[in-house]
């Protein structure tokens, strides 16, 4: 974490406009980490750099071959011809697990995005991109807690209008699960009952595990 600040300044000076920060040790570890993360945000704003992360696994675009991740597991599974399901995750480890399981069952995500602490690019931003991407037919993800529920509500309505299903696994059904989600990436998990109602109101399909994500994706693709 202590090496990122200088590197980000150097990126800005060289005109880099986007960065993926894998390093952990920021807002997820407490106030000192949050202070460091805010400092990164100030640098990014000064130079106009968009950030994914920190504390993330990265980004994979199987449509153009961009592999912006440190996880070797991504390349250890087969690629399939049909790539029409996007996947965005607030958990790097669970995201990689889902990506691998899907690939082993014949489903290659066109986009895989691990968000980490979401200091800049956040969950609904990626959902918005997928809604407006003609190659994406189904939007899936792993959600611990939405930072911008109003934006997500509006996007869910737009997805329905465009006939693009959103299938999400939302953690934190129990109090213990909610606490674990909050400490993981520093996100606010929120009341599970509220999220349940939110999904029902907006037409978002809530599932319980990665196998459901795979199954529903295949179901929607077959329509």
Buried (B, 14 or more C-beta within 10 A) or exposed (E): BEEBBEBBBEBBEEEBEBBBBBBBBBBBBEEEBBEBBEBBBEBBEEBEBEBBBBBBBBBBBBEEEEBBBEBEEBEEBEEEEEBBBBBBBBBBEBBBBBBBBBBEEEBBBBBBBBBBBBBBBBBBBBBBBBBEBEEBBBBBBBBBBBBBBEBBBBBBEBBBEEEBBBBBBBBBBEEEBBEBBBEBBBBEBBEBEEBEEBBEEBEBBBBEEBEBBBBBBBEBBEE
